């Protein structure tokens, strides 16, 4: 149904086909995201809910 509606609207000139591509890559060092040195998975003492 969607394809048929798009085809009718395209044939009538009611659709502007605009394509936007974002190829952004974001990288962060492991220490920048709060990873503990040595790979410890225990929560930070100041974190909410930490015991």
C-alpha distance matrix in Angstrom:
0.0 3.8 5.5 5.2 6.2 8.6 9.9 10.7 12.3 14.1 15.4 16.7 18.4 16.9 16.2 19.3 18.7 21.4 22.1 24.7 26.4 29.0 31.4 33.8 35.9 38.0 40.8 43.5 46.6 46.8 49.5 47.4 45.0 47.7 48.3 51.8 54.3 54.7 51.3 52.3 49.3 51.3 50.1 52.1 54.8 53.5 49.9 48.6 49.1 51.5 54.5
3.8 0.0 3.8 5.4 5.1 6.1 8.5 10.0 10.5 12.0 14.1 15.4 16.3 14.6 13.3 16.0 15.3 17.8 18.5 21.0 22.8 25.4 27.9 30.3 32.5 34.6 37.6 40.3 43.5 43.8 46.5 44.3 42.0 44.8 45.6 49.2 51.6 52.2 48.8 49.9 47.1 49.1 47.8 49.6 52.3 51.0 47.4 46.3 47.0 49.4 52.4
5.5 3.8 0.0 3.8 5.5 5.1 6.0 8.6 9.8 10.2 12.0 14.1 15.1 14.2 12.7 15.3 14.1 17.0 17.5 20.5 22.2 25.2 27.4 30.2 32.5 34.9 37.9 40.8 44.1 44.5 47.3 45.3 43.1 46.1 46.7 50.3 52.5 53.1 49.8 51.1 48.4 50.7 49.6 51.4 54.3 53.0 49.5 48.6 49.4 51.5 54.6
5.2 5.4 3.8 0.0 3.8 5.4 5.1 6.2 8.6 9.8 10.6 12.4 14.2 13.6 13.1 16.3 15.9 19.1 20.3 23.4 25.4 28.5 30.9 33.6 36.1 38.5 41.5 44.4 47.7 48.2 51.0 48.8 46.6 49.6 50.3 53.9 56.2 56.8 53.5 54.7 52.0 54.1 53.0 54.8 57.5 56.2 52.7 51.6 52.4 54.7 57.8
6.2 5.1 5.5 3.8 0.0 3.8 5.5 5.2 6.2 8.5 9.9 10.7 12.3 10.8 10.7 14.1 14.4 17.6 19.2 22.1 24.5 27.5 30.2 32.8 35.4 37.6 40.8 43.6 47.0 47.6 50.2 47.8 45.6 48.6 49.6 53.2 55.6 56.4 53.2 54.3 51.5 53.5 52.0 53.7 56.3 54.8 51.3 50.1 51.1 53.5 56.6
8.6 6.1 5.1 5.4 3.8 0.0 3.8 5.5 5.1 5.9 8.4 9.8 10.3 9.1 7.9 11.0 10.8 14.0 15.6 18.7 21.1 24.3 27.0 29.7 32.4 34.8 38.1 41.0 44.5 45.3 47.8 45.4 43.5 46.6 47.6 51.3 53.5 54.4 51.3 52.6 50.0 52.1 50.7 52.2 55.0 53.4 50.0 49.1 50.2 52.5 55.7
9.9 8.5 6.0 5.1 5.5 3.8 0.0 3.8 5.5 5.1 6.0 8.6 9.8 10.0 9.4 12.3 12.0 15.6 17.2 20.7 23.0 26.4 28.9 31.9 34.6 37.3 40.5 43.6 47.0 47.9 50.6 48.2 46.4 49.6 50.4 54.1 56.2 57.0 53.9 55.4 52.9 55.1 53.9 55.4 58.3 56.8 53.4 52.6 53.7 55.9 59.1
10.7 10.0 8.6 6.2 5.2 5.5 3.8 0.0 3.8 5.5 5.2 6.2 8.7 8.7 9.5 13.0 13.8 17.5 19.7 23.0 25.7 29.0 31.8 34.5 37.4 39.9 43.3 46.3 49.7 50.6 53.2 50.7 48.9 52.0 53.0 56.7 59.0 59.9 56.7 58.1 55.5 57.5 56.1 57.6 60.3 58.7 55.3 54.3 55.4 57.8 61.0
12.3 10.5 9.8 8.6 6.2 5.1 5.5 3.8 0.0 3.8 5.5 5.1 6.2 5.1 6.1 9.8 11.2 14.7 17.3 20.5 23.5 26.7 29.7 32.3 35.3 37.7 41.2 44.1 47.6 48.7 51.1 48.5 46.7 49.9 51.1 54.9 57.1 58.3 55.2 56.5 53.9 55.9 54.3 55.5 58.2 56.4 53.1 52.2 53.5 55.9 59.2
14.1 12.0 10.2 9.8 8.5 5.9 5.1 5.5 3.8 0.0 3.8 5.4 5.0 5.8 5.3 8.1 8.9 12.6 15.1 18.6 21.5 24.9 27.8 30.6 33.7 36.3 39.8 42.9 46.4 47.7 50.2 47.6 46.0 49.4 50.5 54.2 56.3 57.4 54.4 56.0 53.6 55.8 54.3 55.5 58.4 56.6 53.4 52.7 54.1 56.3 59.7
15.4 14.1 12.0 10.6 9.9 8.4 6.0 5.2 5.5 3.8 0.0 3.8 5.4 7.6 8.6 11.2 12.2 16.0 18.5 22.1 24.9 28.4 31.1 34.1 37.2 39.9 43.3 46.5 50.0 51.3 53.8 51.3 49.8 53.1 54.1 57.9 59.9 61.0 58.0 59.6 57.2 59.4 58.0 59.3 62.1 60.4 57.2 56.5 57.8 60.0 63.4
16.7 15.4 14.1 12.4 10.7 9.8 8.6 6.2 5.1 5.4 3.8 0.0 3.8 5.5 8.1 11.0 13.1 16.6 19.6 23.0 26.1 29.5 32.5 35.2 38.4 41.0 44.5 47.6 51.1 52.4 54.8 52.1 50.6 53.9 55.2 58.9 61.1 62.3 59.4 60.8 58.3 60.4 58.7 59.8 62.6 60.6 57.4 56.6 58.1 60.4 63.8
18.4 16.3 15.1 14.2 12.3 10.3 9.8 8.7 6.2 5.0 5.4 3.8 0.0 3.8 5.7 7.7 10.1 13.4 16.7 20.0 23.3 26.6 29.7 32.3 35.7 38.2 41.8 44.9 48.5 50.0 52.3 49.5 48.2 51.5 52.9 56.7 58.8 60.1 57.3 58.8 56.5 58.6 56.9 57.8 60.6 58.6 55.5 54.8 56.5 58.7 62.2
16.9 14.6 14.2 13.6 10.8 9.1 10.0 8.7 5.1 5.8 7.6 5.5 3.8 0.0 3.8 6.8 9.7 12.7 16.0 19.0 22.4 25.5 28.8 31.1 34.5 36.8 40.4 43.2 46.9 48.3 50.4 47.5 46.1 49.4 50.9 54.6 56.9 58.3 55.4 56.7 54.3 56.2 54.3 55.3 57.9 55.8 52.7 51.9 53.5 55.9 59.3
16.2 13.3 12.7 13.1 10.7 7.9 9.4 9.5 6.1 5.3 8.6 8.1 5.7 3.8 0.0 3.8 6.1 9.2 12.3 15.4 18.7 21.8 25.1 27.5 30.8 33.2 36.8 39.7 43.3 44.7 47.0 44.1 42.7 46.0 47.4 51.2 53.4 54.8 51.9 53.3 51.0 53.0 51.2 52.2 54.9 53.0 49.9 49.2 50.8 53.0 56.5
19.3 16.0 15.3 16.3 14.1 11.0 12.3 13.0 9.8 8.1 11.2 11.0 7.7 6.8 3.8 0.0 3.8 6.1 9.6 12.5 16.0 19.2 22.4 24.8 28.3 30.7 34.4 37.4 41.0 42.7 44.9 42.0 40.8 44.2 45.7 49.5 51.5 53.0 50.3 51.9 49.8 51.8 50.0 50.8 53.6 51.6 48.6 48.2 50.1 52.1 55.7
18.7 15.3 14.1 15.9 14.4 10.8 12.0 13.8 11.2 8.9 12.2 13.1 10.1 9.7 6.1 3.8 0.0 3.8 6.6 10.0 13.2 16.6 19.6 22.3 25.6 28.3 31.8 35.0 38.6 40.2 42.6 39.8 38.7 42.2 43.4 47.2 49.0 50.4 47.7 49.5 47.4 49.6 48.1 49.0 52.0 50.1 47.1 46.9 48.7 50.5 54.1
21.4 17.8 17.0 19.1 17.6 14.0 15.6 17.5 14.7 12.6 16.0 16.6 13.4 12.7 9.2 6.1 3.8 0.0 3.8 6.6 10.0 13.3 16.4 18.9 22.4 25.0 28.6 31.8 35.4 37.1 39.4 36.6 35.6 39.2 40.5 44.3 46.1 47.6 45.1 46.9 44.9 47.1 45.5 46.2 49.2 47.3 44.5 44.4 46.4 48.1 51.7
22.1 18.5 17.5 20.3 19.2 15.6 17.2 19.7 17.3 15.1 18.5 19.6 16.7 16.0 12.3 9.6 6.6 3.8 0.0 3.8 6.6 10.1 13.0 15.7 19.1 21.9 25.4 28.7 32.2 33.9 36.4 33.7 32.8 36.4 37.5 41.2 42.9 44.4 41.8 43.8 41.9 44.3 42.9 43.7 46.8 45.1 42.2 42.4 44.3 45.8 49.4
24.7 21.0 20.5 23.4 22.1 18.7 20.7 23.0 20.5 18.6 22.1 23.0 20.0 19.0 15.4 12.5 10.0 6.6 3.8 0.0 3.8 6.7 10.0 12.3 15.8 18.5 22.1 25.2 28.8 30.7 33.0 30.2 29.4 33.0 34.3 38.0 39.7 41.3 38.9 40.8 39.1 41.4 39.9 40.5 43.6 41.9 39.1 39.4 41.5 42.9 46.5
26.4 22.8 22.2 25.4 24.5 21.1 23.0 25.7 23.5 21.5 24.9 26.1 23.3 22.4 18.7 16.0 13.2 10.0 6.6 3.8 0.0 3.8 6.4 9.3 12.5 15.5 19.0 22.3 25.8 27.7 30.2 27.6 26.9 30.6 31.5 35.3 36.7 38.2 35.9 38.0 36.5 39.0 37.7 38.4 41.7 40.1 37.4 38.0 40.0 41.1 44.7
29.0 25.4 25.2 28.5 27.5 24.3 26.4 29.0 26.7 24.9 28.4 29.5 26.6 25.5 21.8 19.2 16.6 13.3 10.1 6.7 3.8 0.0 3.8 5.7 9.1 11.9 15.4 18.7 22.2 24.2 26.5 23.9 23.3 27.1 28.1 31.8 33.3 34.9 32.7 34.8 33.4 35.8 34.5 35.0 38.3 36.8 34.2 35.0 37.1 38.1 41.7
31.4 27.9 27.4 30.9 30.2 27.0 28.9 31.8 29.7 27.8 31.1 32.5 29.7 28.8 25.1 22.4 19.6 16.4 13.0 10.0 6.4 3.8 0.0 3.8 6.4 9.9 13.0 16.6 19.8 22.0 24.5 22.2 21.9 25.7 26.3 29.9 31.1 32.6 30.5 32.9 31.8 34.5 33.5 34.1 37.5 36.2 33.8 34.9 37.0 37.6 41.1
33.8 30.3 30.2 33.6 32.8 29.7 31.9 34.5 32.3 30.6 34.1 35.2 32.3 31.1 27.5 24.8 22.3 18.9 15.7 12.3 9.3 5.7 3.8 0.0 3.8 6.6 10.0 13.3 16.8 19.1 21.4 18.8 18.7 22.5 23.4 27.0 28.2 30.0 28.1 30.4 29.4 31.9 30.7 31.0 34.4 33.0 30.7 32.0 34.3 34.7 38.3
35.9 32.5 32.5 36.1 35.4 32.4 34.6 37.4 35.3 33.7 37.2 38.4 35.7 34.5 30.8 28.3 25.6 22.4 19.1 15.8 12.5 9.1 6.4 3.8 0.0 3.8 6.6 10.2 13.4 15.6 18.2 16.0 16.0 19.7 20.3 23.8 24.8 26.5 24.6 27.1 26.3 29.0 28.1 28.5 32.0 30.9 28.7 30.3 32.4 32.6 36.1
38.0 34.6 34.9 38.5 37.6 34.8 37.3 39.9 37.7 36.3 39.9 41.0 38.2 36.8 33.2 30.7 28.3 25.0 21.9 18.5 15.5 11.9 9.9 6.6 3.8 0.0 3.8 6.8 10.4 12.6 14.8 12.4 12.4 16.2 17.0 20.6 21.7 23.7 22.0 24.2 23.5 26.0 24.9 25.0 28.5 27.3 25.3 27.0 29.3 29.3 32.8
40.8 37.6 37.9 41.5 40.8 38.1 40.5 43.3 41.2 39.8 43.3 44.5 41.8 40.4 36.8 34.4 31.8 28.6 25.4 22.1 19.0 15.4 13.0 10.0 6.6 3.8 0.0 3.8 6.8 9.3 11.7 9.8 10.3 13.9 14.3 17.6 18.4 20.3 18.8 21.4 21.1 23.7 23.0 23.0 26.6 25.8 24.0 26.2 28.3 27.9 31.2
43.5 40.3 40.8 44.4 43.6 41.0 43.6 46.3 44.1 42.9 46.5 47.6 44.9 43.2 39.7 37.4 35.0 31.8 28.7 25.2 22.3 18.7 16.6 13.3 10.2 6.8 3.8 0.0 3.8 6.3 8.1 6.1 7.1 10.5 11.1 14.3 15.2 17.5 16.2 18.5 18.5 20.8 20.0 19.7 23.2 22.5 21.0 23.5 25.7 25.0 28.2
46.6 43.5 44.1 47.7 47.0 44.5 47.0 49.7 47.6 46.4 50.0 51.1 48.5 46.9 43.3 41.0 38.6 35.4 32.2 28.8 25.8 22.2 19.8 16.8 13.4 10.4 6.8 3.8 0.0 3.8 5.4 5.2 7.1 9.5 9.3 11.8 12.0 14.4 13.7 16.3 16.9 19.3 19.0 18.6 22.1 21.8 20.7 23.7 25.7 24.4 27.4
46.8 43.8 44.5 48.2 47.6 45.3 47.9 50.6 48.7 47.7 51.3 52.4 50.0 48.3 44.7 42.7 40.2 37.1 33.9 30.7 27.7 24.2 22.0 19.1 15.6 12.6 9.3 6.3 3.8 0.0 3.8 5.5 5.8 7.2 5.8 8.6 9.1 11.2 10.0 12.6 13.2 15.7 15.7 15.7 19.4 19.6 18.3 21.3 22.9 21.4 24.2
49.5 46.5 47.3 51.0 50.2 47.8 50.6 53.2 51.1 50.2 53.8 54.8 52.3 50.4 47.0 44.9 42.6 39.4 36.4 33.0 30.2 26.5 24.5 21.4 18.2 14.8 11.7 8.1 5.4 3.8 0.0 3.8 5.4 5.4 5.1 6.9 7.6 10.7 10.4 12.2 13.2 14.9 14.6 13.7 17.0 17.1 16.5 19.8 21.7 19.9 22.7
47.4 44.3 45.3 48.8 47.8 45.4 48.2 50.7 48.5 47.6 51.3 52.1 49.5 47.5 44.1 42.0 39.8 36.6 33.7 30.2 27.6 23.9 22.2 18.8 16.0 12.4 9.8 6.1 5.2 5.5 3.8 0.0 3.8 5.7 7.4 9.9 11.3 14.4 13.7 15.1 15.4 16.9 15.7 14.6 17.9 17.1 16.3 19.3 21.7 20.5 23.6
45.0 42.0 43.1 46.6 45.6 43.5 46.4 48.9 46.7 46.0 49.8 50.6 48.2 46.1 42.7 40.8 38.7 35.6 32.8 29.4 26.9 23.3 21.9 18.7 16.0 12.4 10.3 7.1 7.1 5.8 5.4 3.8 0.0 3.8 5.8 9.2 11.6 14.3 12.5 13.6 13.0 14.6 13.2 12.8 16.3 15.6 14.0 16.7 18.8 18.0 21.2
47.7 44.8 46.1 49.6 48.6 46.6 49.6 52.0 49.9 49.4 53.1 53.9 51.5 49.4 46.0 44.2 42.2 39.2 36.4 33.0 30.6 27.1 25.7 22.5 19.7 16.2 13.9 10.5 9.5 7.2 5.4 5.7 3.8 0.0 3.8 6.3 9.3 12.1 10.6 10.8 10.5 11.5 10.1 9.3 12.8 12.5 11.3 14.5 16.4 15.0 18.1
48.3 45.6 46.7 50.3 49.6 47.6 50.4 53.0 51.1 50.5 54.1 55.2 52.9 50.9 47.4 45.7 43.4 40.5 37.5 34.3 31.5 28.1 26.3 23.4 20.3 17.0 14.3 11.1 9.3 5.8 5.1 7.4 5.8 3.8 0.0 3.8 6.5 8.7 6.9 7.9 8.2 10.1 10.0 10.1 13.8 14.5 13.3 16.5 17.8 15.9 18.5
51.8 49.2 50.3 53.9 53.2 51.3 54.1 56.7 54.9 54.2 57.9 58.9 56.7 54.6 51.2 49.5 47.2 44.3 41.2 38.0 35.3 31.8 29.9 27.0 23.8 20.6 17.6 14.3 11.8 8.6 6.9 9.9 9.2 6.3 3.8 0.0 3.8 6.2 5.6 5.7 7.5 8.7 9.4 9.1 12.4 13.9 13.5 16.9 17.9 15.3 17.3
54.3 51.6 52.5 56.2 55.6 53.5 56.2 59.0 57.1 56.3 59.9 61.1 58.8 56.9 53.4 51.5 49.0 46.1 42.9 39.7 36.7 33.3 31.1 28.2 24.8 21.7 18.4 15.2 12.0 9.1 7.6 11.3 11.6 9.3 6.5 3.8 0.0 3.8 5.6 7.0 9.9 11.4 12.8 12.4 15.3 17.0 17.0 20.6 21.4 18.6 20.2
54.7 52.2 53.1 56.8 56.4 54.4 57.0 59.9 58.3 57.4 61.0 62.3 60.1 58.3 54.8 53.0 50.4 47.6 44.4 41.3 38.2 34.9 32.6 30.0 26.5 23.7 20.3 17.5 14.4 11.2 10.7 14.4 14.3 12.1 8.7 6.2 3.8 0.0 3.8 5.8 9.3 11.3 13.6 14.1 16.9 19.1 18.9 22.3 22.5 19.6 20.8
51.3 48.8 49.8 53.5 53.2 51.3 53.9 56.7 55.2 54.4 58.0 59.4 57.3 55.4 51.9 50.3 47.7 45.1 41.8 38.9 35.9 32.7 30.5 28.1 24.6 22.0 18.8 16.2 13.7 10.0 10.4 13.7 12.5 10.6 6.9 5.6 5.6 3.8 0.0 3.8 6.3 9.2 11.6 12.9 16.0 18.2 17.3 20.3 20.3 17.8 19.3
52.3 49.9 51.1 54.7 54.3 52.6 55.4 58.1 56.5 56.0 59.6 60.8 58.8 56.7 53.3 51.9 49.5 46.9 43.8 40.8 38.0 34.8 32.9 30.4 27.1 24.2 21.4 18.5 16.3 12.6 12.2 15.1 13.6 10.8 7.9 5.7 7.0 5.8 3.8 0.0 3.8 5.7 8.6 10.1 12.9 15.5 14.8 17.7 17.4 14.5 15.7
49.3 47.1 48.4 52.0 51.5 50.0 52.9 55.5 53.9 53.6 57.2 58.3 56.5 54.3 51.0 49.8 47.4 44.9 41.9 39.1 36.5 33.4 31.8 29.4 26.3 23.5 21.1 18.5 16.9 13.2 13.2 15.4 13.0 10.5 8.2 7.5 9.9 9.3 6.3 3.8 0.0 3.8 6.5 9.2 12.2 14.5 12.9 15.3 14.7 12.3 13.9
51.3 49.1 50.7 54.1 53.5 52.1 55.1 57.5 55.9 55.8 59.4 60.4 58.6 56.2 53.0 51.8 49.6 47.1 44.3 41.4 39.0 35.8 34.5 31.9 29.0 26.0 23.7 20.8 19.3 15.7 14.9 16.9 14.6 11.5 10.1 8.7 11.4 11.3 9.2 5.7 3.8 0.0 3.8 6.7 8.9 11.7 10.6 12.9 12.0 9.1 10.2
50.1 47.8 49.6 53.0 52.0 50.7 53.9 56.1 54.3 54.3 58.0 58.7 56.9 54.3 51.2 50.0 48.1 45.5 42.9 39.9 37.7 34.5 33.5 30.7 28.1 24.9 23.0 20.0 19.0 15.7 14.6 15.7 13.2 10.1 10.0 9.4 12.8 13.6 11.6 8.6 6.5 3.8 0.0 3.8 6.4 8.4 6.8 9.2 8.9 6.3 8.6
52.1 49.6 51.4 54.8 53.7 52.2 55.4 57.6 55.5 55.5 59.3 59.8 57.8 55.3 52.2 50.8 49.0 46.2 43.7 40.5 38.4 35.0 34.1 31.0 28.5 25.0 23.0 19.7 18.6 15.7 13.7 14.6 12.8 9.3 10.1 9.1 12.4 14.1 12.9 10.1 9.2 6.7 3.8 0.0 3.8 5.4 5.2 8.7 9.6 6.8 9.2
54.8 52.3 54.3 57.5 56.3 55.0 58.3 60.3 58.2 58.4 62.1 62.6 60.6 57.9 54.9 53.6 52.0 49.2 46.8 43.6 41.7 38.3 37.5 34.4 32.0 28.5 26.6 23.2 22.1 19.4 17.0 17.9 16.3 12.8 13.8 12.4 15.3 16.9 16.0 12.9 12.2 8.9 6.4 3.8 0.0 3.8 5.6 8.3 8.9 5.7 7.1
53.5 51.0 53.0 56.2 54.8 53.4 56.8 58.7 56.4 56.6 60.4 60.6 58.6 55.8 53.0 51.6 50.1 47.3 45.1 41.9 40.1 36.8 36.2 33.0 30.9 27.3 25.8 22.5 21.8 19.6 17.1 17.1 15.6 12.5 14.5 13.9 17.0 19.1 18.2 15.5 14.5 11.7 8.4 5.4 3.8 0.0 3.8 6.5 8.6 6.9 9.3
49.9 47.4 49.5 52.7 51.3 50.0 53.4 55.3 53.1 53.4 57.2 57.4 55.5 52.7 49.9 48.6 47.1 44.5 42.2 39.1 37.4 34.2 33.8 30.7 28.7 25.3 24.0 21.0 20.7 18.3 16.5 16.3 14.0 11.3 13.3 13.5 17.0 18.9 17.3 14.8 12.9 10.6 6.8 5.2 5.6 3.8 0.0 3.8 6.2 5.5 9.0
48.6 46.3 48.6 51.6 50.1 49.1 52.6 54.3 52.2 52.7 56.5 56.6 54.8 51.9 49.2 48.2 46.9 44.4 42.4 39.4 38.0 35.0 34.9 32.0 30.3 27.0 26.2 23.5 23.7 21.3 19.8 19.3 16.7 14.5 16.5 16.9 20.6 22.3 20.3 17.7 15.3 12.9 9.2 8.7 8.3 6.5 3.8 0.0 3.8 5.6 8.9
49.1 47.0 49.4 52.4 51.1 50.2 53.7 55.4 53.5 54.1 57.8 58.1 56.5 53.5 50.8 50.1 48.7 46.4 44.3 41.5 40.0 37.1 37.0 34.3 32.4 29.3 28.3 25.7 25.7 22.9 21.7 21.7 18.8 16.4 17.8 17.9 21.4 22.5 20.3 17.4 14.7 12.0 8.9 9.6 8.9 8.6 6.2 3.8 0.0 3.8 6.4
51.5 49.4 51.5 54.7 53.5 52.5 55.9 57.8 55.9 56.3 60.0 60.4 58.7 55.9 53.0 52.1 50.5 48.1 45.8 42.9 41.1 38.1 37.6 34.7 32.6 29.3 27.9 25.0 24.4 21.4 19.9 20.5 18.0 15.0 15.9 15.3 18.6 19.6 17.8 14.5 12.3 9.1 6.3 6.8 5.7 6.9 5.5 5.6 3.8 0.0 3.8
54.5 52.4 54.6 57.8 56.6 55.7 59.1 61.0 59.2 59.7 63.4 63.8 62.2 59.3 56.5 55.7 54.1 51.7 49.4 46.5 44.7 41.7 41.1 38.3 36.1 32.8 31.2 28.2 27.4 24.2 22.7 23.6 21.2 18.1 18.5 17.3 20.2 20.8 19.3 15.7 13.9 10.2 8.6 9.2 7.1 9.3 9.0 8.9 6.4 3.8 0.0
